């Protein structure tokens, strides 16, 4: 039962991220951000970059990428392409191929959890 719940949660996250990516492709504002900090996220063994950019109103906005990993190539001072919705700059995303496909990992995790649930049910 827990695996089915995890599967549904991952599926919901993947659909949500895919919808946001579609809106960003259609209505997103492209700009450039800079890695200004790196922080350790609870449960991770690597540093996550903190990216800052200036929105259309001239306000600085900071965010961390959705996709995380030890080999992101985002050291301090690195300039990265950023895309955000004009009305929601706090939901910005790094605009690289790897970052735009974050929702695929949600869908893969959903399939794995659901497969595990089916396997456990059939093994009873």
N, C-alpha and C positions, 0 to 999 in steps of 0.2 A: 504493500500500500504506500509506503514511504517513497519507493522508487517511482511509482506512478505520479505522486505529488511532485517529486523533483522533476520528472519529465515534463509535466504540465507547466511548472514554473519556468523551466528553461525555454519551452516553446513560447510562452507568453513574452519572455524577455527577447527572444529572437524576432518575434512578430513586431514588437514595439520598436526595436532597433532598426528593423528593415523599413518600417513606416517612416521613421525619422530620417533615415538615409534617403528615401524617395523624396521627402519634402526638401531636404538639403540640396539634392540634385536639381530640383525644380525652382526653388525660391531662395536658395542659400547665397549669402554674401561671402565672397572669397577674400581673404586677407592673409597676412603673414604673422605668425606668432614666434616667440622666442622662449626657449627652455630657460626659466629663471630660477628653478629650484628642483630638487629631487627629494622625495620623501619616502619613507618606509611605510608601506601599508600593512596593517595587521594581517598576519597569515601569509604574507609574501616574503620571499627570501631575496628580493632585489629591490632596487630603488625605482620608484615611479616618477617620471618627469612631471613637473608642474609647468604648464605653458601659459604665457601671458600674451594678450593681443589687445588692441584698442578697437572698441566697437564704433559704430557710425556716429554716436553722440560724443565720441572722444573719451569715453570712460575706459579705464583698464579692466580687463576681465581675465581671471585665472581659472584654469580647469586642468584636470588630469585626463589622459586618454582612456577610452573605454578598453581597448586592447592593451594588455600589459604583458611584459616578458623581460627576460634578461638581455635580449639582443635587439633592442628597439632602435639603436643608433641615435639616441637623443641625449647627448651629453649637454652639460651646461653651456649656454650660449648658442646652441644650434638653432637655426632659423627653420621653421616648419610651416607648410601650407595649412591654413585653417579655414573652415567653412562654418558659418552659423546662420541661424534664422534671424532676421532683423529684430523681431519681437522677443527672441529668446537667446541672447548671446551667451548666457550661462550654460546652454546645452550645446556648445561648440564641439566640433570633432576635428581631429587631424585629418586632412584631406590627402591621404596617401592610399594606395591600393590596399595595403595590408590593413589599415585602420577602417577603410570603408567596408571591409568584409567581416567585421566583428560579429555580425549576426549569424554567420555561418557556423561559428563555434557553438552558439546557443542551440541551433538546430541539431548539430552533431551530438551535443550533450543530451538533448532531449531523446534522440533515438537510442543512445547508449543506455540511459536510465530506463526507458520503456522496454528495451530489449532485455535488460536485467530483470525487470519486473515480470515479463512474460516467461523468461527462463525459470525464475524462482517459482512461479505459479505452476508451470508444467512439471517441475522437479518434485512437487509434493507427492 
